[in-house]
Amino acid sequence: MEIDLVTQSGWIEANGTRFYYEAQGTGEPLLLIHGLNLDTRMWERQAAVFAQFYRVIRFDLRGMGRTPIGEGPYTVYGDTRAVLEGLGVERAHVVGLSFGGMVAQEFALAWPEMVKRLVLVSSGLLGHPRSERRQRDAGRIAELIESGSREEAVELAARMWFDGPDQPVNTEAGEARENFRQMTAHAYSLPPVTQMPAWLSPLPKDRLEEIKVPTLVIAGGRDYEDFLQIADELAARISGAEKAVLEASAHIPPMDQPEAFNRLVLDFLGRK
């Protein structure tokens, strides 16, 4: 039996810009926050599945995807609240990947009453030192972009984040890998972001113990070592947090291991 999923998309004018969003399904709101240089398309293998049980909301962060950078100072956690309020949402489950995980941390600390459950996937943690290997690879991408070798930069980004550092090309997830490349190429074609967000103060790294909502931390076993360290720290310092490692995944589990990722998240969100 097919389930009729209510779907909408459009724009929310707020905080000096206009946010592109998509919402699908009914039920409790479930917000998906994408990673840096990605956009709403990264959640394609989640949206229809999760929308059978939840009202799934995803949006393009400022300066990414279809959302312009806008004008004036801003915070990304403030943008997140503006999108939810624009859709009439008072409380949601929140899932954030990488940079989106950092945004989710800020949001959960700034407005804990708006978060029911929290899922942090390959999450960053502002203030955590970057590994030498990650700094070297990121520096090489910057050099390629600066020299105009955008296609090489896109492929290196796929090697870093989709395949995993020093891993072979993930041919088993070829279509998803190409989708990642397309999003990355789009991101590299956009004007550089000149206005950086203001971060929550004090930083989440100094107050993880204040997060009290049920939390699931997901990591990829083939990711950079600093992200695996961050996953350990998040799980250790957030009260009652659980941790799961998808050993065959790198930095983007929702794309390279969607079935396993979806099972983990749905099981966690469905608990009483």
C-alpha positions in Angstrom: 0.0 0.0 0.0 1.4 3.4 -1.0 1.3 6.1 1.6 0.2 9.6 0.4 3.0 11.9 1.4 2.3 15.6 1.7 5.1 17.4 -0.1 5.9 21.1 -0.3 8.8 23.3 -1.2 9.5 27.0 -1.5 11.2 29.9 0.2 11.2 31.4 3.7 12.3 35.1 3.9 14.2 35.6 7.1 17.3 37.1 8.6 18.3 39.0 5.5 18.1 36.2 3.0 15.6 33.6 1.6 16.0 30.0 2.5 15.0 27.2 0.1 13.2 24.4 1.9 11.4 21.1 1.3 9.0 19.4 3.6 7.5 16.0 3.1 5.1 13.8 5.1 3.1 14.4 8.3 3.6 13.6 11.9 6.3 14.9 14.3 8.7 17.3 12.6 12.2 15.9 11.8 14.8 18.5 10.7 17.7 17.4 8.5 20.7 19.8 8.4 23.2 19.2 5.6 27.0 19.5 5.7 29.4 22.2 4.3 29.4 22.5 0.5 26.3 20.2 0.3 22.6 21.0 0.1 19.1 19.4 0.6 19.9 16.9 -2.2 22.2 14.9 0.2 19.1 13.6 2.0 17.4 12.1 -1.0 17.8 8.5 0.3 16.3 9.6 3.7 13.4 12.0 2.9 10.9 9.6 1.4 11.7 6.8 3.9 11.5 9.1 7.0 8.4 10.9 5.6 6.4 7.7 6.1 6.6 8.4 9.9 7.6 12.1 10.3 7.2 15.5 8.7 10.7 15.7 7.2 12.0 19.2 6.8 15.3 20.1 5.0 16.7 23.4 3.8 19.7 24.9 2.1 22.0 26.7 4.6 22.9 30.3 3.8 25.3 30.6 0.9 24.8 26.9 -0.1 22.5 25.2 -2.5 19.8 27.6 -3.6 20.0 29.9 -0.6 21.9 33.1 -1.2 24.3 34.4 1.4 22.2 37.5 2.1 23.3 40.6 3.9 24.2 41.5 7.5 25.5 39.5 10.5 23.9 36.1 11.2 24.1 32.9 13.2 23.4 29.6 11.6 21.5 28.3 14.6 19.4 31.5 14.4 18.7 30.7 10.7 17.6 27.2 11.7 15.1 28.6 14.2 13.8 31.0 11.6 13.1 28.2 9.1 11.3 26.1 11.7 9.2 29.1 12.8 8.5 29.9 9.2 7.0 26.5 8.9 5.1 26.7 12.2 7.3 24.2 14.0 7.7 24.6 17.7 9.7 21.4 18.4 11.5 18.9 16.2 13.9 15.9 16.1 17.1 17.3 14.7 19.7 15.4 12.6 22.9 17.2 11.5 25.8 16.0 9.4 29.4 17.4 9.8 29.0 21.2 9.8 25.3 20.6 10.2 26.1 18.6 13.3 27.8 21.7 14.7 24.7 23.8 13.9 22.6 21.1 15.6 24.7 21.4 18.8 24.4 25.2 18.8 20.6 24.9 18.2 20.1 22.4 21.0 22.0 24.6 23.4 20.4 27.8 22.4 16.8 26.5 22.4 16.7 23.1 24.2 12.9 23.3 24.4 12.7 23.1 20.6 14.7 19.8 20.3 13.1 16.4 21.1 15.9 14.1 20.0 19.3 14.8 18.5 21.3 12.9 15.9 24.9 14.0 15.3 26.4 12.4 12.2 30.2 12.7 11.4 29.8 15.9 13.4 32.4 18.6 13.7 33.2 20.3 17.0 34.5 23.9 16.9 37.8 24.1 18.7 38.8 20.5 18.2 42.2 20.3 16.4 42.3 19.1 12.8 44.5 16.2 12.0 47.6 16.8 9.9 46.2 14.6 7.2 43.0 16.5 7.0 44.8 19.9 6.9 47.1 18.6 4.1 44.2 17.4 2.0 42.1 20.5 2.6 45.1 22.7 1.7 45.5 20.8 -1.6 41.8 21.4 -2.5 42.3 25.2 -1.8 45.3 25.2 -4.1 43.4 23.4 -6.9 40.5 25.9 -6.7 42.9 28.8 -6.7 44.6 27.5 -9.8 41.3 27.0 -11.6 41.5 23.2 -11.5 38.0 22.9 -10.2 37.3 19.4 -11.6 40.4 18.0 -9.8 39.3 19.8 -6.6 35.8 18.1 -6.9 37.4 14.7 -7.3 39.7 15.2 -4.4 36.8 16.3 -2.3 35.0 13.0 -3.2 38.2 11.1 -2.3 38.4 12.8 1.0 34.8 12.8 2.2 32.9 10.2 0.2 35.5 7.4 -0.2 37.5 8.3 3.0 41.2 9.3 3.3 43.6 6.8 1.7 40.7 4.5 0.7 39.9 3.2 -2.7 37.2 4.8 -4.8 33.8 3.7 -3.5 32.5 2.2 -6.8 29.7 0.3 -5.0 28.0 3.7 -4.3 28.7 5.1 -7.7 25.4 7.0 -8.2 25.5 8.5 -4.7 29.2 9.4 -5.3 28.3 11.2 -8.5 25.5 13.1 -6.7 28.1 14.1 -4.1 30.4 15.3 -6.9 27.5 17.4 -8.4 26.7 19.1 -5.1 30.4 19.8 -4.5 30.9 21.2 -8.1 27.9 23.5 -7.5 29.3 24.7 -4.2 32.7 25.4 -5.8 30.9 27.5 -8.5 29.2 29.8 -6.0 30.7 33.1 -4.9 33.0 32.7 -1.9 31.4 33.4 1.4 32.7 36.7 2.8 30.5 37.1 5.9 31.1 34.3 8.4 28.5 33.4 11.0 28.8 34.4 14.6 29.2 31.3 16.8 27.3 30.5 19.9 29.1 31.8 23.0 30.3 30.0 25.1 31.2 27.5 22.4 29.4 24.1 22.5 32.8 22.4 23.1 32.8 24.1 26.6 29.2 23.0 27.5 28.3 19.7 25.9 27.2 18.5 29.3 24.3 21.0 29.1 22.7 19.0 26.2 20.1 16.9 28.0 17.9 15.6 25.1 18.4 11.9 24.0 21.3 11.9 21.6 22.7 9.5 19.0 26.2 10.0 17.7 27.0 8.3 14.3 30.5 8.0 12.9 32.0 6.4 9.8 34.8 4.0 10.3 36.7 5.3 7.2 36.5 8.9 8.2 39.4 11.2 9.3 40.7 10.4 12.7 39.7 13.8 14.1 36.0 13.1 13.4 36.3 9.7 15.1 37.8 11.5 18.1 35.0 14.0 18.1 32.4 11.2 18.1 34.1 9.8 21.1 34.0 13.1 22.9 30.4 13.8 22.0 29.3 10.4 23.2 31.3 10.7 26.5 30.2 14.2 27.4 26.6 14.4 26.4 24.6 12.8 29.1 23.2 9.4 28.1 24.4 9.7 24.5 24.7 6.6 22.4 27.3 6.0 19.7 27.2 3.9 16.5 30.1 3.4 14.0 29.3 2.4 10.5 32.6 0.7 9.7 32.1 0.6 5.9 31.2 4.3 5.7 33.4 7.4 5.4 32.2 11.0 6.2 28.8 10.9 4.5 26.9 7.8 5.9 23.4 9.0 4.7 24.7 8.8 1.2 27.2 5.9 1.1 25.3 3.6 3.6 21.7 4.8 3.4 20.0 1.6 4.4 22.1 1.1 7.5 21.9 4.7 8.4 18.1 4.9 8.0 17.7 1.9 10.3 19.8 3.4 13.0 18.0 6.7 12.9 14.5 5.3 12.7 15.2 2.9 15.6 16.5 5.7 17.7 13.7 8.2 17.0 11.0 5.6 17.5 11.9 4.8 21.1 9.6 5.8 23.8 
